[in-house]
Amino acid sequence: MRKYWIIVRQSFINQLAYGSGSLVWFGVALLELIIPMTIWLTASSVSGTFSGYTKSDILTYYILIGIIGNLSFWWTHFDIEGMVRSGELSSLLIKPYSALGHIIFTQFGDKTLSILIRLPIFVLVFSYFHISLHISFVAILAIILAILMYLLISLLFGTLSFWITDTGGFVGLFYFSAYLFSGELAPLAFYPPWFTALTSYLPYRYILSFPIEIIMDNVNSTQIFIGFLIGLGWLAILYSVLKVTWKKSLREYQAYGN
């Protein structure tokens, strides 16, 4: 395990060395918060609630999107595609550790820096708007579930790189679907009941909306239990599919002499 933490540390140092990259992360973090907050605060003259959400709830929701979204988001598919195209993956396969582990922990170092850059922004926003949250142990488990699910989905898209030259179309379709079905566009409670019911059975809800719903106390214990059953079911399916496709993809990659 120590070798993987060395990879994390090296990745973190490499990202920190590029000051312009850190500035980009900081700018993105600001935009992620400012844009939705501006939209909803502009509508602050509207009184009452919408689908049970007050203006304060909506503001809290979009701030949580920035936090949970950054924690759960992975982009390993881009790394895998680049390694397959360049042949860099071949050198990883002869290393004394898992190539998949190297890819995951390298990106973990990147994510750590990204989160640290965003942390002061979130603290300032919460302080300015006097927002207080209770993060329960169950909510933490839901966040971990979201992180693992998104990681597996990202890795699965990465395996497409072994079979097709450009995965951009498939990845773009997933991003669009996730934007709509995960609650990133708007809280799932804002949609018609049939649509909200549909999202409960899809994996998208569990990479973003589900932990937010728990944190904001919008679901009862029964709904939480059922949500975890569905989410863990998807996690098991994704892991099983990845385990098969990764091995098959590596055999295909090595068969062509890469």
N, C-alpha and C positions, 0 to 999 in steps of 0.2 A: 504493500500500500504506500510505502514511503516514496517509491519512484513516481507514483501518480501525483503526490503532493509537490514533488519537485517540478513536475510538468505544470501544475497549477501556478506555482510561484513564478516560473519562468514566463508563462503566458501573461501573468499579471504585470511583471516587470516590463515585458516587451510592449504591452499596451500603454503602460505609464510613460514609457520613453517617447511615445508619439504624442506630444502635447496637443497638436491639432485634432487628433482623434478624440482626446478627452474633451476638448471644446465642443466638438460635434455632438458627443453624448450629452453634454450639458445643455446645448441648444435644443436638442430633440426633447429632452426631459421637460424643459420649460414650455415648449409648444404643446406637448402632450397634455399639460395641465391647463395652460392658458386658453387654448381654443375651446374645449368644452365648457370651461368655467365662464368664459365670456358669453357664450351662447345662452347659458341658463341664467346668468346674472343679468343679462340684458332683458330677460323676460321676468325680472323680479317684481314688476308691477302687477303681474298676474297673481291673484290671491287663491287660496284653497290648495287642494291636492290634485294629483293626477295619478290614477290607478294606485292610490294609497301612498304616493310619494309626495312629501312636502318639498319646497325648494331646497331646504337644508339637506334632505335625504338625497336629492338628485346631485347636489354638489358633492356630498360625501361619496356617492356611488362613483362618480367620474374620477375622483381622486383615488379611490380604491382600484379602479381600472388601471391607473398609472402604476400603482404599487404591485398589485397581483400580476398584471400583464408583464411587467419587467421581470418579476421573479420566475414566472412560468415560461416565458418565451425562450426558444432555442432556435438556432440557425445552423445546426450541424449539417443539414442537407446541402447548403452552399459549400461548406468545407469539404464534404465528401466528393461533391461534383468536381471541385477544383483539383482535388488530389487524384481522382480517376483520370481526368483529362491530362494533367501534367505528368502522371506516372509516379508522383510522390508517394502514393499509397504502397507501391512496391517496396520502398525502403522501410516503411512502417511494418510491413508484414514479416520482416526478418528481425525486428527488434525483440528484446526479451520481455515484452509485455504486449497486451492486447492492443491491436490497432484501433479497435472501437473505443477502448478505454482511453487511449491517447487523444482521440478526437473529442470525447466527452469532457475530459479533464482540462484540455486546452481551452475549450470554450467556457468551462466553469471559471477559469481565471479571468477571461474576458468579462463574463457576467458579473463577477465580484466587483471589478472596477466600475462597471456600469451602474451597479446598485449603490456603491459608495458615493458616486458622483451625484446620483439622484436623491440620496438620503437627506441632505440639508434642505433641498427644495421642498420635499414632502413635510419635513418638520416645520419649516417656515409657514407653509400653507395651512397646516393643521393649527398652528399657533395663531395665525392671523384670523382665521375664521372660527376659532374656538371650537374645534371639532374634537370630540373625545370618542375613542373606540375601545371596546372590550374584545380583545383577541383571545378567544377560548382555546382550549386544547383541541377541541373538535375542529375549530376553524383552522388551526395549524395543520391538522391532519388533511383537511380539504385542500389547503395550499400545497402540501407535499404531493397529494394526488394530482393536482393540476400540473405541477412541475414535471412529474414523472410521465404523465400522459403526453404532454407537449413534446418532451424529449423523445419518446418512442415514435410519435408521429413524424417528427423532424428526421429521425434516423431512417424511418421507412421511406420517406421521400428521397433520402440520400441514396438508398439502394437502387432507385430508378436510374441513377447515373450510370450504373453498370450495363444497362440495357438500352437506354436512349441517350442521344447526344445533348439534348436540351430539356431540362425538367421545368423550365420557367412557366410553361402553360399550366401544368398540373399544380405547381406550388401556388401560382396566382389564383387558380380556382379554389384551392383550399383556403387561402387568405380571405377571399371574398366570402366563402361559406362561413368561415369562422367569425368574420366581421358581423355577419347577419345573425347567425345562430348562437353565438357565444355570449351575447349581451353587450358586446363592445359598442355597437351602433346605438343601442338604447336598452334600458332594463327589459328583461324578458316579460315582465309584468305589463309592459305597455302594449304588447302585441295581443291579437285576439286569443281567446282561450284555447282554441284548437292548435294554434301555432305554438303557444307556450307548452301545451301538453306534448307536442311533437318533439320539442327541443329537450324534454326530459329524458328521451330515449336515445338521443344523439350524443356523441362524445364531446361536441363543442361546448356544451354548457359546463362541463366539468373542468375545462381548462381556464375558465375565467369567472363565469357568473355564480357557480355553486358556492365557492368560498366567500364571495362577496355577500350572497344571500344569508349565509350563516353569520358573518360578522355583523350585518345590519339587522339580524334577528327577524328576517322575513320568512323563515321556514320553521315549522315545528319539529319536534323530535322524530315523529313518524316519517315526515318528508326527508329529514336528514338521513335517517336509516336507509330508506329506499334509495336516496340519492347515492349514498356510499356503495350500496349493492350494485347499482347500475354502473357507477364510475369504476369500481374495482373489477366488474365484469369486462368493461371495455379495456381496462389496463391489462388484464390477463389475455384478452384477444390480441391486443396490439403487440404484447411481448411475444406471444406464440408465433405470430406472423413474422415479426422481425427476426426471431431466432432462425426460422426456416429460410427466409429470403436473404438474410445476410450470408449464411453459409453457402447457399446456392449461388449468390452473386459473386462471392469470392472464388468459387470453383470456376465460374464463367470467366472471371477476370484473369485468373492464373492460367486457364486453358489457352488463352490467346497470347500467352508469353509475356504478360506485363509484370 
